[in-house]
Amino acid sequence: MKNPQDIRHALVAALPLTTAHYGENPDRRFMYVPPAHTKALRLESNLVVGARGVGKSFWTAALRAEPLRRLLAQTVRDLERTTVHVGFAVTPHIEAFPDSDVFALFMSQGTPPYTLWRAVIARWLATLTTEFVPSESWAATVAWVQHNPEALARLVQHANQQLTAEQRHGLIVFDALDRTSAEWQTMDSIVRELLRVVLWLKSYPRLHAKVFLREDQFDRTVTAFPDASKLLATKTELTWAPHDLHGLLWQMLCNAPDGYGTLLRSIYAAAIGTPPREEDGVWQLAEQAKRDSAKQRALFAALAGSWMGKDRRRGVPYVWSVSHLADGRGRTSPRSFLEAIRAAAEDTTERYPDHTYALHYESIKRGVQSASQIRVSELAEDYPWVKTLMAPLYGLTVPCSFEMIEARWLEHFPQGPGAAACNRLPPQHAELGWAGVRDDVTRLGIFEMMHDGRINMPDLYRVGFGLARRGGVKPLGN
């Protein structure tokens, strides 16, 4: 019998406090590719859509880093001979792409985003071909694009010919496009014009572009231009099935540092029947550990037992740990899941040190509380207005009627939804009043419309925002 306390320490050591990667290269040991993401990483997938925390910035960073790209090439073969450039991302890189202030300046002067994006492409292709493109300023590059259409056409053609001769591909990746503007209509124009540029590149078989978009960006008018259907045909979505999350968990556990990894791999071997295999310093899982199988369920049962209480009536930890972290659209992000498991291990160490298993079922519930708090903070980074609008709902019991929610909003924001605006993108449909805001919050997965018309809120957000529900996980502070 392995000491449960040792396993708890190993879980905490194996799981980082956050899995966000803002410009940093991901750790190759923890890179896990769900089937849905394999399609998104292929060169022909120009448009990739995903919610917060599902991997858009992670894959941007992984594609950019050559060692990680080589590892990905084991799954997506074309990446083995692909040169990758980043055309927009969270981390500023003014030499490679303009920031929001540069976009605002050029647009105020009447220069369309289409021209500015073609200037980004020109700088990229100049690095591939060593041909000259002015780059001392974005004004110089834009002027060159505007006044030298034939030279630009030759640059793109030469780059394609050169890559063909070398039997290589060129890929430019765009992420975090919500950072281009704090106004929806302006951002729509910037993204729409970028997609037109992507369509322009599709005429050259060796040149590829991949655009990562938030769901709310894609749901707008960014594809309202001729021949957009050619891009829509390549659209993929970044999703995580429950078994993908458990597979990621064990990928990280098996690659834990030092003796912690040895301990966790021994648990894995006992449940699966064979140890994970080592490839180039990275421990890889068997297929049985990557899908919803009896083996995968046995893996989590080795950590948390079979029930979320004294018997089967309370649910199964393998299922419960994912389902109670889902948003209103039934989706659980890897960041939330891993944080919940880490927090559960810490809580069990503190409250139930003599428990038979590494994770106590009550600690898993508190892990949801911790993950909810982090999820709410992350959401506020992309949508600061959400936290402002949820604050008046503190203490409310859900499910409830929308009229009860609207009454609190009217009390706190008598001037309307605009009073909750901030320096980032406001609610998309604030001009439609509180009903428009309700629909925006529902699209984000924070509200869940029930069949009887009442509004519910999944534990992932309800706990963090301090709302109550009879029989549910207690909100923070309770």
ABEGO torsion letter per residue (X at the ends): XBBAAAAAAAAAAABBABABBBGBBBBAAABBBBAAAAAAABAABABBBBBBGAGAAAAAAAAABAAAAAAAAAABAAAABBBBBBABBABBBAAABBBAAAAAAAAAAGBBAAAAAAAAAAAAAAAAAGBBBBAABAAAAAAAAAABAAAAAAAAAAAAAAAAAAGBBBBBBBBGAAAABABAAAAAAAAAAAAAAAAAAAABAABBBBBBBBAAAAABAAABBBGAAAAAAABBBBBBBAAAAAAAAAAAAAABBEAAAAAAAAAAAAAAGBBBBBBGGBBBBBAAAABBBAAAAAAAAAAAEABAEABAAAEBAAAAAAAAABBAAGBBBAAAAAAAAAAAAAAAAAABAABABABBAAAAAAAAAAAAAAAAAAAAAABAAAAAAAAAABGBBOBBBAAAAAAAAAAABAAEAAAABBABBBBAAAAAEAAAAAAAAAAAGABBBBAAGBBBBBAAAAAAAGBBBBGBBBBBGX
